[in-house]
């Protein structure tokens, strides 16, 4: 049985370099408590920063991504203080918004897409210049659509013609807002980033998505729901249109849900080892894409049950190959890919072409890694095709991507000798992963 570590791990405590993925000799039976949601934590940090009074975030995530968000908001004048709470993974967070956001600073987004897409509009509300940059491995991540949209609503941005990071936001203390059209086909975070700040624009926002697809719709629903909890009513008159009135954002006490996508590798461990894993604190309703695991895993042959606020996954007698549209939950692709490698028939995932623009090209990286272990997989324009084959040990490259690293851990449950080259990258959203994984297998 696995519990949270006695004290929260920091990025410095996560082992870097190669990590031999454990291969258990018997079925896994465990309870695994996972830290708070990265997506919810960073949304609530932004809303707390623009609120009309202090907020308290309980059960907030403490990871590289959330640390980047906290640092970014502090540099803009927001006061964020840790306070004692009940989470085993770290303190709660008390957030006090400033009377005005201040520039004259540099924001390093690291590898956090939420920071680069959510903080850029807030930088436009600051007084003074804000230099926005990122880790060299993240400078390729799409930002052109966001830069274009921010300019349309009054932001003064100098990107030296690159339409990408790094760039300077020359803040004048406010953004006009109004109507803007954006192609968010590459990331739903473009929509969420604009919606989160829209109530602080002079005239609010009418946002129209004009593109061939809109990935990760649950994340936009998460944003709209988070705004509603703060008293901001978002109208959604058509599937690709959102209206946000200018007005106050309420300071509140908000409880952060566990990260359901980060629970995915642990639930997969039950399926692959013929065991059972329970994750407590599973919400009855959630806009997190990870909530779809309760529907997807049974289709793949597992048994899922809920009791007393916990979700339990128990292995079935097979892992079924399937054809599945993952456009609503693309972040689950690496874990489900690892399961599909052991299915009884080929699997195709589609609707996920946009994950080529994440921390790495996830489609190419998954195919490359599986082939290196003797597996068979094929890249598709908008997806990936997996044909189960006997696998052998070998190196699994994380590509600076937390979900690639955890996928290697999942593969290693059934294949002795899999070595993830950098398990430390899991600190991006779950610093405790190595300890929790070891505890689950103990």
C-alpha positions as a Markdown table, in Angstrom:
| # | Residue | x | y | z |
|---|---|---|---|---|
| 1 | Unk | 0.0 | 0.0 | 0.0 |
| 2 | Unk | 1.3 | 3.5 | -0.9 |
| 3 | Unk | 0.8 | 6.7 | 0.9 |
| 4 | Unk | 2.2 | 10.2 | 0.3 |
| 5 | Unk | 5.8 | 10.7 | 1.4 |
| 6 | Unk | 6.2 | 12.0 | 4.9 |
| 7 | Unk | 7.4 | 15.4 | 3.5 |
| 8 | Unk | 7.0 | 16.8 | 0.0 |
| 9 | Unk | 9.9 | 16.2 | -2.4 |
| 10 | Unk | 11.5 | 19.1 | -4.2 |
| 11 | Unk | 12.9 | 19.1 | -7.7 |
| 12 | Unk | 16.4 | 18.9 | -6.2 |
| 13 | Unk | 15.6 | 15.7 | -4.4 |
| 14 | Unk | 14.3 | 13.9 | -7.6 |
| 15 | Unk | 17.0 | 11.5 | -8.9 |
| 16 | Unk | 18.3 | 12.7 | -12.3 |
| 17 | Unk | 20.0 | 10.6 | -14.9 |
| 18 | Unk | 19.0 | 7.0 | -15.7 |
| 19 | Unk | 16.4 | 5.2 | -13.7 |
| 20 | Unk | 15.8 | 1.5 | -14.0 |
| 21 | Unk | 12.0 | 1.0 | -14.2 |
| 22 | Unk | 11.0 | -1.6 | -11.6 |
| 23 | Unk | 9.3 | -4.8 | -12.8 |
| 24 | Unk | 7.3 | -6.4 | -10.0 |
| 25 | Unk | 7.1 | -10.1 | -9.7 |
| 26 | Unk | 3.4 | -10.1 | -8.6 |
| 27 | Unk | 0.2 | -8.2 | -9.1 |
| 28 | Unk | 0.1 | -4.7 | -7.6 |
| 29 | Unk | -2.4 | -4.0 | -4.9 |
| 30 | Unk | -2.2 | -0.4 | -3.6 |
| 31 | Unk | -3.8 | 2.8 | -2.5 |
| 32 | Unk | -2.1 | 5.8 | -4.1 |
| 33 | Unk | -2.7 | 9.4 | -3.0 |
| 34 | Unk | -1.7 | 11.8 | -5.8 |
| 35 | Unk | -0.9 | 15.5 | -5.5 |
| 36 | Unk | -3.2 | 18.3 | -6.6 |
| 37 | Unk | -4.1 | 19.1 | -10.2 |
| 38 | Unk | -1.5 | 21.2 | -12.1 |
| 39 | Unk | -4.2 | 22.6 | -14.4 |
| 40 | Unk | -6.5 | 23.7 | -11.6 |
| 41 | Unk | -3.6 | 25.0 | -9.4 |
| 42 | Unk | -2.3 | 27.3 | -12.1 |
| 43 | Unk | -5.8 | 28.5 | -13.2 |
| 44 | Unk | -6.7 | 29.3 | -9.6 |
| 45 | Unk | -3.4 | 31.1 | -9.0 |
| 46 | Unk | -4.1 | 33.4 | -12.0 |
| 47 | Unk | -7.7 | 34.0 | -10.8 |
| 48 | Unk | -6.5 | 34.7 | -7.3 |
| 49 | Unk | -3.9 | 37.2 | -8.7 |
| 50 | Unk | -6.6 | 39.3 | -10.4 |
| 51 | Unk | -9.3 | 38.9 | -7.7 |
| 52 | Unk | -10.9 | 41.6 | -5.6 |
| 53 | Unk | -9.4 | 40.3 | -2.4 |
| 54 | Unk | -7.3 | 37.5 | -0.9 |
| 55 | Unk | -7.8 | 33.8 | -1.8 |
| 56 | Unk | -6.8 | 30.6 | -0.1 |
| 57 | Unk | -5.9 | 27.5 | -2.3 |
| 58 | Unk | -6.0 | 24.3 | -0.3 |
| 59 | Unk | -4.3 | 21.1 | -1.6 |
| 60 | Unk | -2.4 | 23.1 | -4.2 |
| 61 | Unk | 0.2 | 21.4 | -6.3 |
| 62 | Unk | 3.9 | 22.0 | -5.5 |
| 63 | Unk | 5.9 | 21.2 | -8.7 |
| 64 | Unk | 8.1 | 22.8 | -11.3 |
| 65 | Unk | 5.1 | 24.1 | -13.2 |
| 66 | Unk | 3.3 | 25.6 | -10.2 |
| 67 | Unk | 6.6 | 27.0 | -8.9 |
| 68 | Unk | 7.0 | 28.8 | -12.3 |
| 69 | Unk | 3.5 | 30.2 | -12.0 |
| 70 | Unk | 4.1 | 31.4 | -8.5 |
| 71 | Unk | 7.4 | 33.0 | -9.4 |
| 72 | Unk | 5.8 | 34.7 | -12.4 |
| 73 | Unk | 2.9 | 36.2 | -10.4 |
| 74 | Unk | 5.2 | 37.3 | -7.6 |
| 75 | Unk | 7.4 | 39.2 | -10.1 |
| 76 | Unk | 4.3 | 41.1 | -11.2 |
| 77 | Unk | 3.6 | 42.2 | -7.6 |
| 78 | Unk | 1.3 | 39.4 | -6.3 |
| 79 | Unk | 1.9 | 38.2 | -2.7 |
| 80 | Unk | 1.8 | 34.4 | -2.4 |
| 81 | Unk | 2.5 | 32.9 | 1.0 |
| 82 | Unk | 2.5 | 29.3 | 2.1 |
| 83 | Unk | 0.3 | 28.5 | 5.1 |
| 84 | Unk | -0.1 | 25.2 | 7.0 |
| 85 | Unk | -2.8 | 22.9 | 5.7 |
| 86 | Unk | -3.8 | 19.2 | 5.6 |
| 87 | Unk | -2.2 | 18.1 | 2.3 |
| 88 | Unk | 0.7 | 15.7 | 2.8 |
| 89 | Unk | 2.4 | 17.2 | -0.3 |
| 90 | Unk | 3.0 | 20.7 | 0.9 |
| 91 | Unk | 1.4 | 23.8 | 2.4 |
| 92 | Unk | -1.7 | 25.6 | 1.2 |
| 93 | Unk | -1.3 | 29.0 | -0.6 |
| 94 | Unk | -2.6 | 32.4 | 0.5 |
| 95 | Unk | -2.7 | 34.8 | -2.5 |
| 96 | Unk | -3.1 | 38.5 | -2.1 |
| 97 | Unk | -3.6 | 40.5 | -5.4 |
| 98 | Unk | -1.7 | 43.8 | -5.8 |
| 99 | Unk | -3.3 | 47.2 | -6.2 |
| 100 | Unk | -1.7 | 47.2 | -9.7 |
| 101 | Unk | 0.6 | 44.8 | -11.5 |
| 102 | Unk | 4.2 | 46.0 | -11.9 |
| 103 | Unk | 6.5 | 45.4 | -14.8 |
| 104 | Unk | 10.3 | 46.0 | -15.1 |
| 105 | Unk | 10.8 | 42.2 | -14.7 |
| 106 | Unk | 11.6 | 39.0 | -16.5 |
| 107 | Unk | 9.3 | 35.9 | -16.4 |
| 108 | Unk | 10.9 | 32.6 | -17.1 |
| 109 | Unk | 8.2 | 30.1 | -18.0 |
| 110 | Unk | 10.5 | 27.1 | -17.8 |
| 111 | Unk | 8.6 | 24.3 | -19.7 |
| 112 | Unk | 5.2 | 25.3 | -18.5 |
| 113 | Unk | 2.7 | 26.0 | -21.3 |
| 114 | Unk | 0.2 | 27.3 | -18.7 |
| 115 | Unk | 2.6 | 30.0 | -17.6 |
| 116 | Unk | 3.5 | 31.2 | -21.1 |
| 117 | Unk | -0.2 | 31.3 | -22.2 |
| 118 | Unk | -1.9 | 32.4 | -18.9 |
| 119 | Unk | 0.6 | 35.0 | -17.7 |
| 120 | Unk | 1.1 | 36.9 | -21.0 |
| 121 | Unk | -2.3 | 38.5 | -20.8 |
| 122 | Unk | -1.7 | 39.5 | -17.1 |
| 123 | Unk | 1.6 | 41.0 | -18.2 |
| 124 | Unk | -0.4 | 43.3 | -20.5 |
| 125 | Unk | -2.2 | 44.6 | -17.4 |
| 126 | Unk | 1.1 | 45.6 | -15.8 |
| 127 | Unk | 2.7 | 49.0 | -15.7 |
| 128 | Unk | 6.2 | 48.6 | -17.3 |
| 129 | Unk | 7.9 | 46.1 | -19.6 |
| 130 | Unk | 7.8 | 42.4 | -18.9 |
| 131 | Unk | 10.2 | 40.1 | -20.7 |
| 132 | Unk | 8.7 | 36.6 | -21.2 |
| 133 | Unk | 11.0 | 33.7 | -22.0 |
| 134 | Unk | 11.3 | 30.0 | -21.4 |
| 135 | Unk | 13.6 | 27.0 | -21.1 |
| 136 | Unk | 15.5 | 26.5 | -24.4 |
| 137 | Unk | 13.6 | 23.2 | -25.0 |
| 138 | Unk | 10.3 | 25.1 | -24.7 |
| 139 | Unk | 10.9 | 28.1 | -27.0 |
| 140 | Unk | 9.5 | 26.1 | -29.9 |
| 141 | Unk | 6.1 | 25.8 | -28.3 |
| 142 | Unk | 3.3 | 27.6 | -30.2 |
| 143 | Unk | 2.7 | 31.2 | -29.1 |
| 144 | Unk | 2.0 | 33.0 | -32.4 |
| 145 | Unk | -1.8 | 32.8 | -32.1 |
| 146 | Unk | -1.7 | 34.3 | -28.6 |
| 147 | Unk | 0.6 | 37.1 | -29.6 |
| 148 | Unk | -1.7 | 38.0 | -32.5 |
| 149 | Unk | -4.8 | 37.9 | -30.2 |
| 150 | Unk | -3.2 | 40.0 | -27.5 |
| 151 | Unk | -2.2 | 42.7 | -30.0 |
| 152 | Unk | -5.8 | 42.7 | -31.3 |
| 153 | Unk | -7.1 | 43.6 | -27.8 |
| 154 | Unk | -4.6 | 46.3 | -27.2 |
| 155 | Unk | -1.3 | 44.7 | -26.0 |
| 156 | Unk | 2.0 | 46.2 | -27.0 |
| 157 | Unk | 4.3 | 43.2 | -27.8 |
| 158 | Unk | 7.8 | 43.2 | -29.3 |
| 159 | Unk | 8.6 | 39.7 | -30.5 |
| 160 | Unk | 11.2 | 40.8 | -33.1 |
| 161 | Unk | 9.0 | 39.3 | -35.8 |
| 162 | Unk | 9.4 | 35.8 | -34.5 |
| 163 | Unk | 5.8 | 35.1 | -33.4 |
| 164 | Unk | 7.3 | 33.1 | -30.5 |
| 165 | Unk | 9.1 | 33.3 | -27.2 |
| 166 | Unk | 11.0 | 35.2 | -26.1 |
| 167 | Unk | 9.2 | 38.6 | -26.4 |
| 168 | Unk | 8.6 | 41.8 | -24.4 |
| 169 | Unk | 5.1 | 42.9 | -23.3 |
| 170 | Unk | 5.2 | 46.7 | -22.9 |
| 171 | Unk | 2.5 | 47.0 | -20.2 |
| 172 | Unk | 0.4 | 50.2 | -19.9 |
| 173 | Unk | -1.7 | 49.1 | -16.9 |
| 174 | Unk | -4.7 | 47.9 | -18.8 |
| 175 | Unk | -5.9 | 46.1 | -21.9 |
| 176 | Unk | -8.8 | 47.3 | -24.0 |
| 177 | Unk | -10.4 | 43.9 | -24.7 |
| 178 | Unk | -13.3 | 43.6 | -27.1 |
| 179 | Unk | -13.7 | 41.1 | -30.0 |
| 180 | Unk | -10.9 | 38.9 | -31.0 |
| 181 | Unk | -10.7 | 35.9 | -33.4 |
| 182 | Unk | -8.1 | 33.2 | -32.7 |
| 183 | Unk | -7.1 | 29.9 | -34.2 |
| 184 | Unk | -6.6 | 27.7 | -31.1 |
| 185 | Unk | -6.1 | 24.4 | -33.1 |
| 186 | Unk | -2.6 | 24.1 | -31.6 |
| 187 | Unk | -3.6 | 24.5 | -28.0 |
| 188 | Unk | -6.8 | 25.1 | -25.9 |
| 189 | Unk | -4.6 | 27.1 | -23.6 |
| 190 | Unk | -4.8 | 30.1 | -25.9 |
| 191 | Unk | -8.6 | 30.2 | -25.2 |
| 192 | Unk | -8.2 | 29.6 | -21.5 |
| 193 | Unk | -5.4 | 32.2 | -21.1 |
| 194 | Unk | -7.6 | 34.9 | -22.6 |
| 195 | Unk | -10.8 | 33.9 | -20.8 |
| 196 | Unk | -9.0 | 33.8 | -17.4 |
| 197 | Unk | -7.9 | 37.5 | -17.7 |
| 198 | Unk | -10.9 | 38.8 | -19.7 |
| 199 | Unk | -12.9 | 40.2 | -16.7 |
| 200 | Unk | -10.1 | 42.6 | -16.1 |
| 201 | Unk | -10.1 | 44.0 | -19.7 |
| 202 | Unk | -11.7 | 47.4 | -20.1 |
| 203 | Unk | -14.7 | 46.2 | -22.0 |
| 204 | Unk | -14.5 | 42.4 | -21.4 |
| 205 | Unk | -14.0 | 40.0 | -24.2 |
| 206 | Unk | -15.8 | 38.3 | -27.1 |
| 207 | Unk | -13.6 | 35.4 | -28.2 |
| 208 | Unk | -14.1 | 33.5 | -31.4 |
| 209 | Unk | -12.2 | 30.4 | -32.3 |
| 210 | Unk | -11.7 | 30.1 | -36.0 |
| 211 | Unk | -9.8 | 26.9 | -36.8 |
| 212 | Unk | -10.4 | 23.3 | -38.0 |
| 213 | Unk | -10.5 | 21.9 | -34.5 |
| 214 | Unk | -10.3 | 22.8 | -30.9 |
| 215 | Unk | -8.4 | 20.2 | -28.8 |
| 216 | Unk | -8.8 | 19.4 | -25.1 |
| 217 | Unk | -12.3 | 20.9 | -24.7 |
| 218 | Unk | -12.4 | 19.7 | -21.0 |
| 219 | Unk | -9.7 | 22.2 | -20.2 |
| 220 | Unk | -11.7 | 25.1 | -21.6 |
| 221 | Unk | -14.7 | 23.8 | -19.6 |
| 222 | Unk | -12.4 | 23.7 | -16.5 |
| 223 | Unk | -11.6 | 27.4 | -17.1 |
| 224 | Unk | -15.2 | 28.4 | -17.5 |
| 225 | Unk | -16.2 | 26.5 | -14.3 |
| 226 | Unk | -13.3 | 28.1 | -12.4 |
| 227 | Unk | -14.5 | 31.6 | -13.5 |
| 228 | Unk | -18.1 | 30.8 | -12.5 |
| 229 | Unk | -16.9 | 29.9 | -8.9 |
| 230 | Unk | -15.4 | 33.4 | -8.8 |
| 231 | Unk | -18.6 | 35.1 | -9.9 |
| 232 | Unk | -17.7 | 35.6 | -13.6 |
| 233 | Unk | -20.4 | 34.3 | -15.9 |
| 234 | Unk | -19.1 | 33.2 | -19.3 |
| 235 | Unk | -21.7 | 33.0 | -22.0 |
| 236 | Unk | -21.1 | 30.3 | -24.7 |
| 237 | Unk | -23.6 | 31.1 | -27.4 |
| 238 | Unk | -22.0 | 28.9 | -30.1 |
| 239 | Unk | -19.5 | 26.1 | -29.9 |
| 240 | Unk | -16.6 | 28.4 | -30.9 |
| 241 | Unk | -17.6 | 31.6 | -29.1 |
| 242 | Unk | -17.3 | 32.9 | -25.6 |
| 243 | Unk | -18.4 | 36.2 | -24.0 |
| 244 | Unk | -16.9 | 37.5 | -20.8 |
| 245 | Unk | -18.2 | 40.8 | -19.2 |
| 246 | Unk | -15.8 | 43.2 | -17.5 |
| 247 | Unk | -16.2 | 43.0 | -13.8 |
| 248 | Unk | -14.8 | 41.8 | -10.5 |
| 249 | Unk | -13.3 | 38.4 | -9.8 |
| 250 | Unk | -14.0 | 37.2 | -6.3 |
| 251 | Unk | -11.3 | 36.2 | -3.9 |
| 252 | Unk | -12.3 | 32.8 | -2.4 |
| 253 | Unk | -11.1 | 29.7 | -0.6 |
| 254 | Unk | -10.7 | 27.0 | -3.3 |
| 255 | Unk | -10.0 | 23.3 | -2.8 |
| 256 | Unk | -7.8 | 21.8 | -5.5 |
| 257 | Unk | -8.7 | 18.4 | -6.8 |
| 258 | Unk | -6.1 | 15.6 | -7.1 |
| 259 | Unk | -4.5 | 15.5 | -10.6 |
| 260 | Unk | -6.4 | 12.7 | -12.3 |
| 261 | Unk | -4.1 | 12.6 | -15.3 |
| 262 | Unk | -1.2 | 12.1 | -13.0 |
| 263 | Unk | -3.1 | 9.2 | -11.5 |
| 264 | Unk | -3.2 | 7.5 | -14.9 |
| 265 | Unk | 0.2 | 5.6 | -14.7 |
| 266 | Unk | -0.7 | 4.2 | -11.2 |
| 267 | Unk | -4.1 | 3.0 | -12.5 |
| 268 | Unk | -2.4 | 1.5 | -15.5 |
| 269 | Unk | -0.2 | -0.5 | -13.1 |
| 270 | Unk | -3.2 | -2.4 | -11.9 |
| 271 | Unk | -4.2 | -3.3 | -15.5 |
| 272 | Unk | -0.7 | -4.4 | -16.5 |
| 273 | Unk | 0.2 | -6.4 | -13.4 |
| 274 | Unk | -3.2 | -8.1 | -13.0 |
| 275 | Unk | -3.8 | -6.2 | -9.7 |
| 276 | Unk | -5.9 | -3.4 | -8.3 |
| 277 | Unk | -5.1 | 0.3 | -7.5 |
| 278 | Unk | -7.3 | 2.7 | -5.6 |
| 279 | Unk | -7.0 | 6.5 | -5.8 |
| 280 | Unk | -8.8 | 8.3 | -3.0 |
| 281 | Unk | -10.3 | 11.8 | -3.3 |
| 282 | Unk | -11.5 | 11.1 | -6.9 |
| 283 | Unk | -14.2 | 13.8 | -7.5 |
| 284 | Unk | -17.7 | 12.8 | -8.4 |
| 285 | Unk | -17.7 | 15.5 | -11.1 |
| 286 | Unk | -14.6 | 16.9 | -12.7 |
| 287 | Unk | -13.7 | 18.8 | -15.8 |
| 288 | Unk | -10.2 | 17.3 | -15.7 |
| 289 | Unk | -9.5 | 15.2 | -18.9 |
| 290 | Unk | -8.2 | 12.5 | -16.5 |
| 291 | Unk | -11.7 | 11.9 | -15.3 |
| 292 | Unk | -12.3 | 10.2 | -18.7 |
| 293 | Unk | -10.1 | 7.3 | -17.4 |
| 294 | Unk | -13.2 | 6.0 | -15.7 |
| 295 | Unk | -14.8 | 5.5 | -19.1 |
| 296 | Unk | -11.7 | 4.6 | -21.2 |
| 297 | Unk | -10.2 | 1.9 | -19.0 |
| 298 | Unk | -13.3 | -0.3 | -19.0 |
| 299 | Unk | -13.3 | -0.2 | -22.8 |
| 300 | Unk | -9.8 | -1.5 | -22.7 |
| 301 | Unk | -10.9 | -4.4 | -20.5 |
| 302 | Unk | -10.4 | -3.2 | -16.9 |
| 303 | Unk | -13.0 | -3.0 | -14.2 |
| 304 | Unk | -13.7 | 0.4 | -12.6 |
| 305 | Unk | -15.6 | 1.0 | -9.4 |
| 306 | Unk | -16.3 | 4.0 | -7.1 |
| 307 | Unk | -16.8 | 3.9 | -3.3 |
| 308 | Unk | -16.5 | 6.4 | -0.5 |
| 309 | Unk | -14.9 | 9.1 | -2.8 |
| 310 | Unk | -12.3 | 6.7 | -4.2 |
| 311 | Unk | -11.9 | 5.2 | -7.7 |
| 312 | Unk | -10.5 | 1.6 | -8.0 |
| 313 | Unk | -9.2 | 0.0 | -11.1 |
| 314 | Unk | -8.9 | -3.7 | -11.2 |
| 315 | Unk | -7.4 | -5.7 | -14.1 |
| 316 | Unk | -9.6 | -7.7 | -16.3 |
| 317 | Unk | -8.7 | -10.9 | -18.2 |
| 318 | Unk | -7.5 | -9.0 | -21.3 |
| 319 | Unk | -6.3 | -5.6 | -22.5 |
| 320 | Unk | -8.4 | -4.8 | -25.5 |
| 321 | Unk | -7.1 | -3.0 | -28.6 |
| 322 | Unk | -9.3 | -0.3 | -29.8 |
| 323 | Unk | -9.9 | 2.7 | -32.1 |
| 324 | Unk | -10.2 | 5.8 | -29.9 |
| 325 | Unk | -10.6 | 9.6 | -30.4 |
| 326 | Unk | -8.5 | 11.1 | -27.7 |
| 327 | Unk | -9.0 | 14.8 | -28.7 |
| 328 | Unk | -10.7 | 15.5 | -25.4 |
| 329 | Unk | -8.0 | 13.9 | -23.3 |
| 330 | Unk | -4.8 | 13.9 | -25.3 |
| 331 | Unk | -2.6 | 14.2 | -22.2 |
| 332 | Unk | -3.5 | 10.6 | -21.4 |
| 333 | Unk | -2.0 | 9.4 | -24.7 |
| 334 | Unk | 1.4 | 8.3 | -23.3 |
| 335 | Unk | -0.1 | 6.1 | -20.6 |
| 336 | Unk | -2.7 | 4.6 | -22.8 |
| 337 | Unk | -0.1 | 4.1 | -25.5 |
| 338 | Unk | 1.9 | 2.0 | -22.9 |
| 339 | Unk | -1.2 | -0.1 | -22.2 |
| 340 | Unk | -1.9 | -0.6 | -25.9 |
| 341 | Unk | 1.6 | -2.0 | -26.4 |
| 342 | Unk | 0.3 | -5.1 | -24.4 |
| 343 | Unk | -3.2 | -5.3 | -25.9 |
| 344 | Unk | -4.6 | -8.3 | -27.7 |
| 345 | Unk | -5.1 | -6.4 | -30.9 |
| 346 | Unk | -3.8 | -3.3 | -32.6 |
| 347 | Unk | -4.8 | 0.1 | -31.3 |
| 348 | Unk | -5.2 | 3.5 | -33.0 |
| 349 | Unk | -5.5 | 6.8 | -31.2 |
| 350 | Unk | -6.5 | 9.9 | -33.2 |
| 351 | Unk | -7.5 | 13.5 | -32.7 |
| 352 | Unk | -4.0 | 14.1 | -31.0 |
| 353 | Unk | -2.0 | 15.8 | -33.7 |
| 354 | Unk | -1.5 | 18.8 | -31.5 |
| 355 | Unk | 0.6 | 16.9 | -29.0 |
| 356 | Unk | 3.5 | 17.2 | -31.4 |
| 357 | Unk | 3.8 | 20.7 | -30.0 |
| 358 | Unk | 4.1 | 19.8 | -26.3 |
| 359 | Unk | 7.3 | 19.4 | -24.3 |
| 360 | Unk | 8.4 | 17.2 | -27.2 |
| 361 | Unk | 6.8 | 15.8 | -30.3 |
| 362 | Unk | 5.0 | 13.1 | -28.2 |
| 363 | Unk | 3.8 | 11.1 | -31.2 |
| 364 | Unk | 7.3 | 10.8 | -32.7 |
| 365 | Unk | 8.9 | 10.2 | -29.3 |
| 366 | Unk | 6.5 | 7.4 | -28.3 |
| 367 | Unk | 7.0 | 5.6 | -31.7 |
| 368 | Unk | 10.8 | 6.0 | -31.4 |
| 369 | Unk | 10.9 | 4.6 | -27.9 |
| 370 | Unk | 8.7 | 1.6 | -28.5 |
| 371 | Unk | 10.6 | 0.6 | -31.6 |
| 372 | Unk | 13.8 | 0.8 | -29.6 |
| 373 | Unk | 12.3 | -1.9 | -27.4 |
| 374 | Unk | 11.3 | -4.1 | -30.3 |
| 375 | Unk | 7.8 | -2.9 | -30.6 |
| 376 | Unk | 5.8 | -1.7 | -33.6 |
| 377 | Unk | 4.1 | 1.7 | -33.9 |
| 378 | Unk | 3.4 | 4.1 | -36.7 |
| 379 | Unk | 2.9 | 7.8 | -36.7 |
| 380 | Unk | -0.3 | 9.1 | -38.3 |
| 381 | Unk | -0.9 | 12.7 | -39.3 |
| 382 | Unk | -3.4 | 13.1 | -36.4 |
| 383 | Unk | -2.6 | 10.1 | -34.3 |
| 384 | Unk | -0.7 | 7.0 | -33.7 |
| 385 | Unk | -1.1 | 3.2 | -34.4 |
| 386 | Unk | 0.3 | 0.5 | -32.2 |
| 387 | Unk | 0.7 | -3.2 | -33.0 |
| 388 | Unk | 1.5 | -5.3 | -30.0 |
| 389 | Unk | 4.8 | -7.2 | -30.3 |
| 390 | Unk | 7.1 | -8.9 | -27.7 |
| 391 | Unk | 9.3 | -6.3 | -26.1 |
| 392 | Unk | 12.8 | -6.4 | -24.6 |
| 393 | Unk | 14.7 | -4.1 | -22.3 |
| 394 | Unk | 16.6 | -1.0 | -23.3 |
| 395 | Unk | 16.7 | 2.8 | -23.0 |
| 396 | Unk | 13.6 | 4.9 | -22.9 |
| 397 | Unk | 14.1 | 8.6 | -23.6 |
| 398 | Unk | 12.1 | 11.1 | -21.6 |
| 399 | Unk | 12.8 | 14.0 | -24.0 |
| 400 | Unk | 12.4 | 16.5 | -21.1 |
| 401 | Unk | 8.8 | 15.4 | -20.9 |
| 402 | Unk | 7.2 | 14.3 | -17.7 |
| 403 | Unk | 4.6 | 12.1 | -19.4 |
| 404 | Unk | 7.2 | 10.4 | -21.6 |
| 405 | Unk | 9.1 | 9.5 | -18.4 |
| 406 | Unk | 6.0 | 8.0 | -16.7 |
| 407 | Unk | 5.1 | 6.1 | -19.8 |
| 408 | Unk | 8.5 | 4.4 | -19.6 |
| 409 | Unk | 7.8 | 3.5 | -16.0 |
| 410 | Unk | 4.5 | 1.8 | -17.1 |
| 411 | Unk | 6.2 | -0.2 | -19.9 |
| 412 | Unk | 8.8 | -1.3 | -17.4 |
| 413 | Unk | 6.1 | -3.0 | -15.3 |
| 414 | Unk | 6.0 | -5.8 | -17.9 |
| 415 | Unk | 9.4 | -5.5 | -19.5 |
| 416 | Unk | 12.5 | -6.1 | -17.4 |
| 417 | Unk | 15.5 | -3.9 | -18.1 |
| 418 | Unk | 13.7 | -0.7 | -19.3 |
| 419 | Unk | 15.8 | 2.3 | -18.2 |
| 420 | Unk | 14.3 | 5.8 | -18.3 |
| 421 | Unk | 17.1 | 8.3 | -19.1 |
| 422 | Unk | 15.8 | 11.1 | -16.8 |
| 423 | Unk | 13.1 | 10.3 | -14.3 |
| 424 | Unk | 13.7 | 13.8 | -12.8 |
| 425 | Unk | 11.6 | 15.4 | -15.5 |
| 426 | Unk | 8.5 | 14.1 | -13.6 |
| 427 | Unk | 9.1 | 17.1 | -11.2 |
| 428 | Unk | 7.3 | 19.2 | -13.8 |
| 429 | Unk | 4.0 | 18.1 | -12.4 |
| 430 | Unk | 4.6 | 15.4 | -9.8 |
| 431 | Unk | 7.9 | 15.7 | -7.9 |
| 432 | Unk | 6.9 | 12.7 | -5.7 |
| 433 | Unk | 6.5 | 10.3 | -8.6 |
| 434 | Unk | 9.6 | 8.1 | -7.9 |
| 435 | Unk | 8.7 | 7.7 | -4.3 |
| 436 | Unk | 5.0 | 7.0 | -5.0 |
| 437 | Unk | 5.9 | 4.5 | -7.7 |
| 438 | Unk | 8.3 | 2.7 | -5.3 |
| 439 | Unk | 5.7 | 2.8 | -2.5 |
| 440 | Unk | 3.0 | 1.3 | -4.8 |
| 441 | Unk | 5.3 | -1.6 | -5.8 |
| 442 | Unk | 6.6 | -2.2 | -2.2 |
